[in-house]
Amino acid sequence: MKTRFVVLCLLCVIASSPHLLAQPDAGRPGAFLRMGVGARALALGGTFVALADDPSAGYWNPAGLAQLNQIEVLASYYRMPSDRTHYFASGVLPWGRVTSIGVSWINLGVSGIEARAGNTAAPDYLFSNNASALLITAARQINSFFSVGVNAKLFSQSLDNASAFGTGMDLALFVHPTRFVKFGLTLQDLGSKLKWSTGWREAFPMTVRGGVSANLADNFLMSLEAVKIDNSGLEFCAGAEYKALEVFPIRLGYSGQGVVGGAGLAIPMRTLDLKLDYAYSDDLLEASRSNKLSLGLALTPRQRVRKSNDEALPLTSAAEMQSPRANRALAKSNQQTYVEVMVRAVKVTDGPGTAYKRIAVIKKGERLRKIAASTSWYQIELAGGKAGWVNRKYVKEVRN
């Protein structure tokens, strides 16, 4: 009887999470995995499957990590009424030219839960519930506009004197045919399950997320998303982000939780970018607001010396390519060809390789005239008539 009551308490506590009370799957196994992560994503109503442009993509859309070309970390924390706490931490590391790997950790804790063997006024004792998930992510660009990703997931949970462990996986696709529109699709918790020390087994419901995002202007984007959980109805979410100032985005969203919102602050530095994000929403367990904070750090792309010499041009040396005469000749033959930056920021070097000196940084959406190309690098024309090199992984060819 006591064990059954404790298990009932667990289901009730997990179901009380603010995001899940608005969903028909409240109380089902693995509910803490469906609360969402990251203040920016949550302020957009959870519509992040087609954005997925920070380390929280490891949760929302693993394939989105292939967009990131620099080392990034993100951590968030929020405390909710009724002694509930939620933690999230994630990091991503570019690996080679087209692959990124990441690690994420999610934790939901509830303390001060009253245990009773019978219908008594005073509890017999207090206990806690703690659930965690470790996500190991691999993402790969198949071509300039299509990426795939996968999560391997490890779960652990403790409730009073009982404990549980389990595994699962996610699969994801990310498509950005233009710099203005992106699409995302994620299948979460494929085969995810827990086995308790008591012998009890739980299978998590699969969640399908599909969405689209659009940059309607340089400082304004919108995102729409549909979410379907096994044996539950279809839920629609929407979000918008407006940057009155480049360093101060304002966000508004809607989900099954109701209207949400938030803001951010970006602090660019010489060797890294610092980001602070805030989100608020109604706490559906109690008549109060729930506040969420995230801190993100992004390092500038690090130079890596390659062991092979496959970056050399077959006919013309890097020194020769830098000469004014070569630049003019090559520019004439490529007058209508440009390259467009597809990621947040890219280093420009003075030669076709990461071992060369950085001479500039170009930002997402910039178009620069193509001068020449090697196996993995483009030579481009910079302001003032200078020439530099950029990795093909981070740009795409366009023609006027």
HELIX and SHEET records of a PDB file:
HELIX    1   1 LYS A    2  ALA A   15  1                                  14    
HELIX    2   2 ALA A   31  ARG A   34  5                                   4    
HELIX    3   3 ALA A   39  ALA A   43  1                                   5    
HELIX    4   4 ALA A   57  TRP A   60  1                                   4    
HELIX    5   5 PRO A   62  GLN A   67  5                                   6    
HELIX    6   6 ALA A  318  MET A  321  1                                   4    
HELIX    7   7 PRO A  324  SER A  333  1                                  10    
HELIX    8   8 ALA A  383  GLY A  385  5                                   3    
HELIX    9   9 ARG A  392  TYR A  394  5                                   3    
SHEET    1   A15 ARG A 201  ALA A 203  0                                        
SHEET    2   A15 VAL A 181  TRP A 196 -1                                        
SHEET    3   A15 ALA A 162  VAL A 175 -1                                        
SHEET    4   A15 PHE A 146  LEU A 159 -1                                        
SHEET    5   A15 TYR A 125  ASN A 143 -1                                        
SHEET    6   A15 THR A  99  ALA A 115 -1                                        
SHEET    7   A15 ARG A  84  TRP A  95 -1                                        
SHEET    8   A15 GLU A  72  MET A  80 -1                                        
SHEET    9   A15 SER A 288  LEU A 299 -1                                        
SHEET   10   A15 LEU A 272  ASP A 283 -1                                        
SHEET   11   A15 GLY A 258  PRO A 268 -1                                        
SHEET   12   A15 PHE A 248  SER A 255 -1                                        
SHEET   13   A15 LEU A 234  LEU A 245 -1                                        
SHEET   14   A15 PHE A 220  ILE A 229 -1                                        
SHEET   15   A15 THR A 207  ALA A 217 -1                                        
SHEET    1   B 5 ALA A 387  ASN A 391  0                                        
SHEET    2   B 5 TRP A 377  GLU A 381 -1                                        
SHEET    3   B 5 ARG A 367  ALA A 373 -1                                        
SHEET    4   B 5 THR A 337  VAL A 341 -1                                        
SHEET    5   B 5 VAL A 395  ARG A 399 -1                                        
SHEET    1   C 2 ALA A 345  THR A 349  0                                        
SHEET    2   C 2 ARG A 358  LYS A 363 -1                                        
END                                                                             
